[in-house]
Amino acid sequence: MTQTFLSRYGSLGDQGLQAVVLIVGLLALGWMNPAIAQERLLRTLTVTGQGIERIPTTTTQVQLGVEVQGETAAEVQQEVARRSAAVVELLRSRNVQQLQTTNIQLNPVYSYDDNVQRLRGYSATNTVSFRVPNGQAGTLLDDAVQAGATRIDYISFTAGESAIATAQKEALREATQDAQQQADVVLSTLNLSRKDIVNIQINGATPPPPMPLFDQRGGGNLNVANSVTPIIGGDQEVQASVTLQISY
């Protein structure tokens, strides 16, 4: 190819010949770029860093309700309605958040004697869920039982939205720093130096679901016989993961 260029541009003189040689050299370098790029791709280290932030919970999510059994469907449904109305009135007076009905059931109750099914009566259930600050949860649960609630099905704890958002950012920062530190340890051990970050993957910074609290006896209901039921929210974890691809 060089001879073709020389024969075609030989009349340009020494400066022209130098320009032609320079062009040929640049073209040859360009043809080598894919191989160089492949070599650079092979000389990369992939590391994944983890970040964990713990923040105090401030809100208690509660699901409670009324369950009644009786001889007739109308009887139990009327009694459930009466007690549920009293419970809901109490909850509204305490300005709970996100109050809503979560379940209504009316079911026949059977007995089995000598393999014979007999109708014994009916069971009705009405449950609601709501949110309340942790400091108010214990007293409110006790008052709800006094108002007519007969079951506490579920309690969980969560932090505020702004606190979770701040924790997510901090967890991402920690995960990124962790990945860089891992890379530095490995590369320095091998007498290599970290260069450019060629790829970044954010695997997520999502808080786990609210922490549930169930009755340890397996019944799903808390014992609210004491004058004030203690409710302790604890901390909530926010986790993040970041993967870096680093050249060396």
C-alpha positions as CSV (number, residue, x, y, z in Angstrom):
1,M,0.0,0.0,0.0
2,T,2.9,2.4,0.8
3,Q,4.3,1.9,-2.7
4,T,0.9,2.7,-4.3
5,F,0.7,5.9,-2.3
6,L,4.4,6.8,-3.3
7,S,3.8,6.1,-7.0
8,R,0.6,8.2,-6.9
9,Y,1.9,11.1,-4.8
10,G,5.6,10.9,-5.7
11,S,5.5,14.3,-7.3
12,L,4.6,16.0,-4.0
13,G,8.2,16.1,-2.9
14,D,9.7,15.3,0.5
15,Q,6.9,17.0,2.5
16,G,4.3,15.2,0.5
17,L,6.0,11.9,1.1
18,Q,6.1,12.6,4.8
19,A,2.4,13.4,4.9
20,V,1.6,10.1,3.1
21,V,3.7,8.1,5.5
22,L,1.9,9.8,8.4
23,I,-1.5,9.0,7.0
24,V,-0.6,5.3,6.5
25,G,0.6,5.1,10.0
26,L,-2.6,6.6,11.4
27,L,-4.6,4.1,9.3
28,A,-2.6,1.2,10.7
29,L,-3.1,2.5,14.2
30,G,-6.9,2.7,13.6
31,W,-7.0,-0.9,12.5
32,M,-5.3,-1.9,15.8
33,N,-7.9,-0.1,18.0
34,P,-10.3,-3.1,18.2
35,A,-7.6,-5.3,19.5
36,I,-6.5,-2.6,22.0
37,A,-10.0,-2.1,23.1
38,Q,-10.4,-5.9,23.6
39,E,-7.2,-5.9,25.6
40,R,-8.4,-3.1,27.8
41,L,-11.7,-4.9,28.3
42,L,-9.9,-8.0,29.5
43,R,-7.9,-5.9,31.9
44,T,-10.8,-5.1,34.1
45,L,-11.9,-6.0,37.6
46,T,-15.5,-6.3,38.6
47,V,-16.5,-5.8,42.2
48,T,-19.8,-5.4,44.1
49,G,-20.0,-3.3,47.2
50,Q,-22.7,-3.4,49.9
51,G,-24.1,-0.6,52.0
52,I,-26.4,-0.9,55.0
53,E,-28.1,1.9,57.0
54,R,-30.2,1.4,60.1
55,I,-32.8,3.9,61.0
56,P,-35.3,4.0,63.9
57,T,-38.9,3.2,63.1
58,T,-41.5,5.8,64.0
59,T,-44.8,4.4,62.8
60,T,-46.8,1.2,63.7
61,Q,-49.0,-0.5,61.2
62,V,-51.8,-2.4,62.9
63,Q,-54.5,-4.8,61.7
64,L,-57.2,-5.6,64.3
65,G,-60.8,-6.5,64.3
66,V,-63.9,-8.0,65.8
67,E,-64.9,-11.7,65.7
68,V,-68.2,-13.0,67.0
69,Q,-69.9,-16.4,67.0
70,G,-73.6,-17.0,67.4
71,E,-76.5,-19.1,66.4
72,T,-77.8,-17.1,63.5
73,A,-76.2,-15.2,60.7
74,A,-78.2,-12.0,61.4
75,E,-77.3,-12.2,65.1
76,V,-73.6,-12.4,64.6
77,Q,-73.5,-9.9,61.8
78,Q,-75.4,-7.3,63.9
79,E,-73.1,-7.8,66.9
80,V,-70.0,-7.5,64.7
81,A,-71.3,-4.3,63.2
82,R,-72.1,-2.8,66.6
83,R,-68.6,-3.6,68.0
84,S,-66.8,-2.6,64.8
85,A,-68.6,0.8,64.7
86,A,-67.4,1.4,68.3
87,V,-63.8,0.5,67.4
88,V,-63.8,2.6,64.3
89,E,-65.2,5.6,66.2
90,L,-62.4,5.3,68.7
91,L,-59.7,5.1,66.0
92,R,-61.1,8.1,64.2
93,S,-61.1,10.1,67.5
94,R,-57.4,9.3,67.9
95,N,-56.7,10.6,64.3
96,V,-55.0,7.4,63.1
97,Q,-53.6,7.4,59.6
98,Q,-54.7,5.3,56.6
99,L,-57.7,3.8,58.3
100,Q,-59.4,1.2,56.1
101,T,-61.4,-2.0,56.2
102,T,-59.3,-5.0,55.2
103,N,-61.6,-8.0,55.7
104,I,-65.3,-8.9,56.2
105,Q,-66.3,-12.5,56.6
106,L,-69.5,-14.4,57.5
107,N,-69.1,-18.2,57.7
108,P,-71.1,-21.1,58.9
109,V,-69.7,-23.2,61.7
110,Y,-70.1,-26.9,61.5
111,S,-69.6,-29.8,63.9
112,Y,-68.9,-33.4,62.9
113,D,-70.4,-36.2,65.0
114,D,-70.2,-39.8,63.7
115,N,-69.2,-38.5,60.3
116,V,-72.4,-36.4,60.2
117,Q,-72.1,-32.6,59.5
118,R,-74.3,-30.4,61.6
119,L,-74.7,-26.6,61.5
120,R,-73.8,-25.2,64.9
121,G,-74.0,-21.5,64.1
122,Y,-72.1,-18.7,62.4
123,S,-68.9,-16.8,62.8
124,A,-68.5,-13.2,61.6
125,T,-65.3,-11.1,61.4
126,N,-64.6,-7.5,60.5
127,T,-61.0,-6.2,60.5
128,V,-59.4,-2.8,59.8
129,S,-55.9,-1.5,59.4
130,F,-54.4,1.8,60.3
131,R,-51.1,3.6,61.2
132,V,-50.2,5.3,64.4
133,P,-47.0,6.7,65.9
134,N,-45.1,4.1,67.9
135,G,-45.5,6.0,71.2
136,Q,-49.3,5.8,70.9
137,A,-49.7,2.2,69.7
138,G,-49.7,0.4,73.0
139,T,-52.4,2.5,74.7
140,L,-54.5,2.6,71.5
141,L,-54.5,-1.2,71.3
142,D,-55.7,-1.6,74.8
143,D,-58.4,1.0,74.3
144,A,-59.5,-0.7,71.1
145,V,-60.0,-4.0,73.0
146,Q,-62.0,-2.1,75.6
147,A,-64.1,-0.7,72.7
148,G,-64.9,-4.1,71.3
149,A,-61.9,-5.5,69.4
150,T,-61.4,-9.2,70.0
151,R,-58.3,-9.9,67.8
152,I,-55.0,-8.2,66.8
153,D,-53.8,-9.9,63.7
154,Y,-50.7,-8.0,62.6
155,I,-48.3,-5.3,63.7
156,S,-45.3,-3.9,61.8
157,F,-43.0,-1.0,62.1
158,T,-41.6,1.4,59.5
159,A,-39.6,4.6,59.4
160,G,-40.7,7.9,57.9
161,E,-40.4,8.4,54.1
162,S,-37.9,11.2,54.3
163,A,-35.7,9.2,56.7
164,I,-35.8,6.2,54.3
165,A,-34.9,8.4,51.3
166,T,-31.9,9.8,53.1
167,A,-30.8,6.3,54.2
168,Q,-31.1,5.0,50.6
169,K,-28.7,7.7,49.4
170,E,-26.2,7.0,52.3
171,A,-26.4,3.2,51.6
172,L,-25.6,3.8,47.9
173,R,-22.6,6.0,48.9
174,E,-21.4,3.3,51.3
175,A,-21.8,0.6,48.7
176,T,-19.8,2.6,46.1
177,Q,-17.0,3.2,48.6
178,D,-17.0,-0.5,49.6
179,A,-16.6,-1.6,46.0
180,Q,-13.7,0.8,45.4
181,Q,-12.0,-0.3,48.6
182,Q,-12.3,-4.0,47.6
183,A,-10.8,-3.2,44.2
184,D,-7.9,-1.3,45.8
185,V,-7.1,-4.2,48.2
186,V,-7.0,-6.7,45.3
187,L,-5.0,-4.6,42.9
188,S,-2.5,-3.4,45.4
189,T,-1.9,-7.0,46.5
190,L,-1.1,-7.8,42.8
191,N,1.1,-4.6,42.4
192,L,-1.5,-3.1,40.0
193,S,-3.1,0.3,40.0
194,R,-6.7,1.2,39.7
195,K,-7.5,3.3,36.6
196,D,-10.8,4.2,35.1
197,I,-14.3,3.0,36.0
198,V,-15.7,1.7,32.8
199,N,-19.1,0.5,34.0
200,I,-21.4,1.2,36.9
201,Q,-24.4,-0.9,37.9
202,I,-26.8,0.1,40.7
203,N,-28.4,-3.0,41.9
204,G,-30.9,-1.2,44.2
205,A,-31.3,0.7,47.4
206,T,-34.7,-0.5,48.5
207,P,-35.8,-0.8,52.2
208,P,-37.1,-4.2,53.2
209,P,-40.8,-4.6,54.0
210,P,-42.0,-3.2,57.4
211,M,-40.8,-5.4,60.2
212,P,-43.7,-7.6,61.4
213,L,-44.5,-8.5,64.9
214,F,-46.6,-11.6,65.6
215,D,-47.6,-13.4,68.8
216,Q,-44.7,-15.8,69.5
217,R,-47.3,-18.4,70.6
218,G,-48.4,-18.7,67.0
219,G,-51.9,-17.5,67.4
220,G,-51.3,-14.2,65.6
221,N,-52.8,-12.2,68.5
222,L,-51.0,-10.2,71.1
223,N,-51.8,-10.4,74.8
224,V,-53.4,-7.1,75.7
225,A,-54.4,-8.1,79.2
226,N,-51.9,-5.7,80.8
227,S,-52.9,-2.1,81.6
228,V,-50.6,-0.8,78.8
229,T,-49.2,-3.1,76.2
230,P,-45.5,-2.2,75.5
231,I,-44.8,-1.6,71.8
232,I,-41.1,-1.2,70.8
233,G,-40.5,-0.5,67.1
234,G,-36.7,-1.0,66.9
235,D,-34.7,-0.2,63.8
236,Q,-35.2,-0.8,60.1
237,E,-32.5,-1.7,57.6
238,V,-32.0,0.0,54.2
239,Q,-29.6,-1.9,52.0
240,A,-27.9,-1.0,48.7
241,S,-25.6,-2.8,46.2
242,V,-23.4,-1.2,43.6
243,T,-21.2,-3.1,41.0
244,L,-18.2,-1.4,39.5
245,Q,-16.1,-2.5,36.5
246,I,-12.6,-1.0,36.9
247,S,-9.7,-1.0,34.5
248,Y,-6.2,-1.6,35.6
